[in-house]
Amino acid sequence: MSGKGGDALGNIIMILIGIGMIVFASSCFKDIPLIGTVYLMPGDNILNAKIADPKLRYALFLAGGVFTAFGIFMQARKEGQ
């Protein structure tokens, strides 16, 4: 699929995926004192939380930021042409 519409749609989807990764990492991973980082779906009981590696949370934040920044960069570059 070539054309201007497909490229812009791909950039917008990349931006939305990045934002979604950041929202997921911030809402589902919590830092609990004396326990550490836990994975907890919104609305679940804290007693059902599972211990998670904090590196996973930071990796999701980083990957979401990279996706968002790259999508914005590509969209701005396309608009400048």
HUGIRA-V80185 format. One record per residue. N is the residue number from 0. RES is the residue in three letters. SS is DSSP state (2 for helix, 1 for strand, 0 for the rest). PSI is psi in radians with two decimals (NA if undefined). OMEGA is omega as a letter, one per 30 degrees, with the letter a starting at -180 (none if undefined). Layout:
n->[N | N]
res->[RES | RES]
ss->[SS | SS]
psi->[PSI | PSI]
omega->[OMEGA | OMEGA]
This chain:
n->[0 | 1 | 2 | 3 | 4 | 5 | 6 | 7 | 8 | 9 | 10 | 11 | 12 | 13 | 14 | 15 | 16 | 17 | 18 | 19 | 20 | 21 | 22 | 23 | 24 | 25 | 26 | 27 | 28 | 29 | 30 | 31 | 32 | 33 | 34 | 35 | 36 | 37 | 38 | 39 | 40 | 41 | 42 | 43 | 44 | 45 | 46 | 47 | 48 | 49 | 50 | 51 | 52 | 53 | 54 | 55 | 56 | 57 | 58 | 59 | 60 | 61 | 62 | 63 | 64 | 65 | 66 | 67 | 68 | 69 | 70 | 71 | 72 | 73 | 74 | 75 | 76 | 77 | 78 | 79 | 80]
res->[MET | SER | GLY | LYS | GLY | GLY | ASP | ALA | LEU | GLY | ASN | ILE | ILE | MET | ILE | LEU | ILE | GLY | ILE | GLY | MET | ILE | VAL | PHE | ALA | SER | SER | CYS | PHE | LYS | ASP | ILE | PRO | LEU | ILE | GLY | THR | VAL | TYR | LEU | MET | PRO | GLY | ASP | ASN | ILE | LEU | ASN | ALA | LYS | ILE | ALA | ASP | PRO | LYS | LEU | ARG | TYR | ALA | LEU | PHE | LEU | ALA | GLY | GLY | VAL | PHE | THR | ALA | PHE | GLY | ILE | PHE | MET | GLN | ALA | ARG | LYS | GLU | GLY | GLN]
ss->[0 | 0 | 0 | 2 | 2 | 2 | 2 | 2 | 2 | 2 | 2 | 2 | 2 | 2 | 2 | 2 | 2 | 2 | 2 | 2 | 2 | 2 | 2 | 2 | 2 | 2 | 2 | 2 | 1 | 1 | 1 | 1 | 0 | 0 | 0 | 1 | 1 | 1 | 1 | 0 | 0 | 0 | 0 | 0 | 0 | 2 | 2 | 2 | 0 | 1 | 1 | 0 | 0 | 2 | 2 | 2 | 2 | 2 | 2 | 2 | 2 | 2 | 2 | 2 | 2 | 2 | 2 | 2 | 2 | 2 | 2 | 2 | 2 | 2 | 2 | 2 | 2 | 2 | 2 | 2 | 0]
psi->[1.93 | 2.70 | 2.97 | -0.62 | -0.73 | -0.67 | -0.78 | -0.69 | -0.71 | -0.70 | -0.73 | -0.70 | -0.69 | -0.72 | -0.79 | -0.64 | -0.75 | -0.78 | -0.70 | -0.68 | -0.69 | -0.76 | -0.72 | -0.79 | -0.61 | -0.45 | -0.46 | -0.23 | 2.20 | 2.54 | 1.98 | 2.22 | 2.47 | -0.17 | -0.80 | -2.68 | 2.30 | 2.69 | 2.10 | 2.09 | 2.52 | 2.28 | -0.21 | 2.81 | 2.49 | -0.43 | -0.35 | 0.10 | 2.58 | 2.42 | 2.36 | 2.73 | 2.21 | -0.38 | -0.54 | -0.74 | -0.81 | -0.60 | -0.68 | -0.73 | -0.81 | -0.83 | -0.70 | -0.72 | -0.69 | -0.78 | -0.81 | -0.82 | -0.73 | -0.70 | -0.74 | -0.72 | -0.79 | -0.66 | -0.74 | -0.65 | -0.67 | -0.71 | -0.49 | -0.28 | NA]
omega->[l | a | a | a | a | l | l | l | l | l | l | l | l | l | a | l | l | l | l | l | l | l | l | a | a | a | a | l | a | l | a | l | l | l | a | a | l | l | a | l | l | a | l | l | a | l | l | a | l | l | a | l | l | l | l | l | a | l | l | l | a | a | l | l | l | l | a | a | a | l | l | l | a | l | l | l | l | a | a | a | none]
